[in-house]
Amino acid sequence: MGFRLNRRIKILPGVRLNLSKSGISTSIGGKGATVNIGRGKTRVTTSLPGNGLSYVTVHRHADPAKPKAPSALRMFWYGLLSGLFGRR
């Protein structure tokens, strides 16, 4: 099990800047509901304060500048089929 290191800096009431080894994120909210916006995803946490019950949803950000790479399996089938049925 590895060590975790993070630092939270209060910017305004309800707004915090989170610094860690993996990057920087911003948390907005307080007890009961928090939105954390970080690199590549947004995490929304809602809870009932005082009893330990919480619900978390994660929304991943789409990166329009980065085209989706074809999978290795798709490339394998493309190569196989084009070799079998390609023009000769």
C-alpha positions, -999 to 999 in steps of 0.1 A, spaced: 0 0 0 14 34 -10 14 67 7 -10 94 -4 -2 131 -2 -27 159 -8 -32 195 3 -64 214 4 -64 252 3 -95 272 12 -100 300 -14 -135 312 -4 -162 297 19 -173 265 1 -145 267 -25 -112 247 -21 -82 241 -43 -70 205 -40 -33 197 -48 -20 162 -50 7 141 -68 -17 133 -96 -28 169 -103 -50 199 -93 -87 200 -88 -113 224 -74 -141 215 -49 -173 236 -46 -198 229 -19 -199 218 17 -216 193 39 -243 175 20 -233 182 -15 -199 188 -32 -188 191 -69 -152 183 -76 -138 194 -110 -105 179 -119 -85 167 -149 -107 147 -171 -137 142 -149 -163 159 -126 -173 141 -94 -206 150 -77 -210 137 -41 -242 140 -21 -246 128 14 -267 128 46 -243 145 71 -238 126 104 -247 91 93 -220 82 68 -243 75 38 -233 91 6 -238 88 -32 -211 96 -58 -214 101 -96 -185 106 -119 -188 123 -153 -159 120 -177 -150 150 -199 -148 144 -236 -116 155 -252 -125 168 -287 -89 174 -297 -80 137 -291 -95 113 -317 -105 79 -305 -78 54 -314 -90 21 -330 -87 -9 -307 -61 -36 -313 -89 -61 -319 -105 -39 -345 -71 -34 -363 -65 -72 -362 -99 -79 -379 -94 -51 -404 -60 -65 -414 -73 -100 -416 -103 -92 -437 -85 -68 -460 -59 -95 -465 -85 -122 -473 -108 -101 -494 -86 -73 -507 -79 -67 -544 -50 -86 -558 
